[in-house]
Each structure stands twice: as C-alpha cells, then as structure tokens.
Amino acid sequence: MKIRILKQTMLGATVVKVGDVVEAPLPDAQFLIGIAKAEQYVETSSIREESIAEPEALSCPPVKPSSKRRKNNVAKPGL
C-alpha cells in the first residue's frame, strides 16, 4: 500500500521523512495510518484533472447572514 508520511518515523529498517511517498506492507501501513504518522496515498490521473470544469457563475449574490441583536437594556418587571 502506498502511504504519504506525515511525521518522521521508522519503516522497516529505514528512516522515512515527512512528505515521502513509500510503498509499505499492509500491516505496517495500517499501523502508521492508525497512529496518525501517515495517510493513504491515492495517485491522481491527468484525465481527472482535465475533466474538472470551472463552476458556473451564480446569477445572484449570496445572502449575508444577519447577526442577531440582543436586547440587554430591557426593563425587568418587579425591580
């Protein structure tokens, strides 16, 4: 299994550095992924990159969420 190293560690008898992509045996790869020292590496193909189209422009601008005003100075009955 191909993995990308996130933290420097030992794989077999070799030191692998951050950012290296290495082929590792399945048990070792699963262990390193489990302890967050590596992540599974998936190769991207050039065909997929070309097929990604730019998103179409929206016809209206996005609606800005309004903030809720709190009324702190409200007279409380009985005081």
SULJOUR-V324231 format. One record per residue. N is the residue number from 1. RES is the residue in three letters. PSI is psi in whole degrees, -180 to 180 (NA if undefined). OMEGA is omega in whole degrees, -180 to 180 (* if undefined). D_FIRST is the distance of its C-alpha to the first C-alpha in Angstrom with 1 decimal. Layout:
BEGIN
n=N res=RES psi=PSI omega=OMEGA d_first=D_FIRST
n=N res=RES psi=PSI omega=OMEGA d_first=D_FIRST
END
This chain:
BEGIN
n=1 res=MET psi=137 omega=178 d_first=0.0
n=2 res=LYS psi=134 omega=179 d_first=3.8
n=3 res=ILE psi=152 omega=175 d_first=6.4
n=4 res=ARG psi=129 omega=-176 d_first=10.2
n=5 res=ILE psi=130 omega=179 d_first=12.4
n=6 res=LEU psi=-28 omega=178 d_first=15.5
n=7 res=LYS psi=142 omega=-180 d_first=17.5
n=8 res=GLN psi=133 omega=-177 d_first=18.0
n=9 res=THR psi=177 omega=176 d_first=16.7
n=10 res=MET psi=135 omega=175 d_first=16.1
n=11 res=LEU psi=108 omega=-172 d_first=12.9
n=12 res=GLY psi=-121 omega=179 d_first=14.2
n=13 res=ALA psi=14 omega=-178 d_first=17.5
n=14 res=THR psi=151 omega=176 d_first=16.8
n=15 res=VAL psi=128 omega=176 d_first=17.5
n=16 res=VAL psi=138 omega=-175 d_first=15.1
n=17 res=LYS psi=166 omega=-179 d_first=17.2
n=18 res=VAL psi=132 omega=178 d_first=17.2
n=19 res=GLY psi=-12 omega=179 d_first=15.7
n=20 res=ASP psi=143 omega=173 d_first=13.5
n=21 res=VAL psi=119 omega=-175 d_first=10.2
n=22 res=VAL psi=155 omega=173 d_first=8.2
n=23 res=GLU psi=123 omega=-176 d_first=5.5
n=24 res=ALA psi=152 omega=174 d_first=5.4
n=25 res=PRO psi=150 omega=-175 d_first=6.2
n=26 res=LEU psi=-47 omega=-180 d_first=5.8
n=27 res=PRO psi=-41 omega=179 d_first=9.4
n=28 res=ASP psi=-42 omega=-180 d_first=9.2
n=29 res=ALA psi=-45 omega=180 d_first=6.7
n=30 res=GLN psi=-38 omega=178 d_first=8.9
n=31 res=PHE psi=-47 omega=-179 d_first=11.9
n=32 res=LEU psi=-36 omega=177 d_first=11.5
n=33 res=ILE psi=-39 omega=-179 d_first=11.1
n=34 res=GLY psi=-33 omega=-180 d_first=14.1
n=35 res=ILE psi=16 omega=174 d_first=16.2
n=36 res=ALA psi=34 omega=174 d_first=15.7
n=37 res=LYS psi=-6 omega=180 d_first=14.7
n=38 res=ALA psi=165 omega=174 d_first=11.5
n=39 res=GLU psi=154 omega=-179 d_first=10.5
n=40 res=GLN psi=137 omega=-178 d_first=7.7
n=41 res=TYR psi=125 omega=177 d_first=8.2
n=42 res=VAL psi=123 omega=-179 d_first=9.7
n=43 res=GLU psi=138 omega=177 d_first=11.6
n=44 res=THR psi=141 omega=180 d_first=15.3
n=45 res=SER psi=155 omega=-179 d_first=17.6
n=46 res=SER psi=-25 omega=179 d_first=21.1
n=47 res=ILE psi=-41 omega=-179 d_first=22.7
n=48 res=ARG psi=-39 omega=180 d_first=21.6
n=49 res=GLU psi=-36 omega=-179 d_first=23.1
n=50 res=GLU psi=-29 omega=-176 d_first=26.3
n=51 res=SER psi=-11 omega=179 d_first=26.8
n=52 res=ILE psi=120 omega=-179 d_first=27.0
n=53 res=ALA psi=156 omega=178 d_first=30.7
n=54 res=GLU psi=140 omega=179 d_first=32.7
n=55 res=PRO psi=146 omega=180 d_first=34.0
n=56 res=GLU psi=150 omega=180 d_first=37.7
n=57 res=ALA psi=140 omega=179 d_first=40.3
n=58 res=LEU psi=145 omega=-177 d_first=41.6
n=59 res=SER psi=-25 omega=179 d_first=45.3
n=60 res=CYS psi=151 omega=-180 d_first=46.3
n=61 res=PRO psi=153 omega=-180 d_first=45.2
n=62 res=PRO psi=149 omega=-179 d_first=43.2
n=63 res=VAL psi=130 omega=179 d_first=45.3
n=64 res=LYS psi=130 omega=178 d_first=45.4
n=65 res=PRO psi=138 omega=-179 d_first=45.4
n=66 res=SER psi=146 omega=179 d_first=48.6
n=67 res=SER psi=146 omega=179 d_first=48.9
n=68 res=LYS psi=125 omega=179 d_first=50.9
n=69 res=ARG psi=135 omega=177 d_first=54.0
n=70 res=ARG psi=140 omega=179 d_first=55.1
n=71 res=LYS psi=100 omega=-178 d_first=58.8
n=72 res=ASN psi=-27 omega=-175 d_first=59.4
n=73 res=ASN psi=41 omega=180 d_first=63.2
n=74 res=VAL psi=132 omega=179 d_first=64.2
n=75 res=ALA psi=131 omega=-180 d_first=67.4
n=76 res=LYS psi=132 omega=180 d_first=66.9
n=77 res=PRO psi=144 omega=178 d_first=69.7
n=78 res=GLY psi=1 omega=179 d_first=71.6
n=79 res=LEU psi=NA omega=* d_first=71.2
END
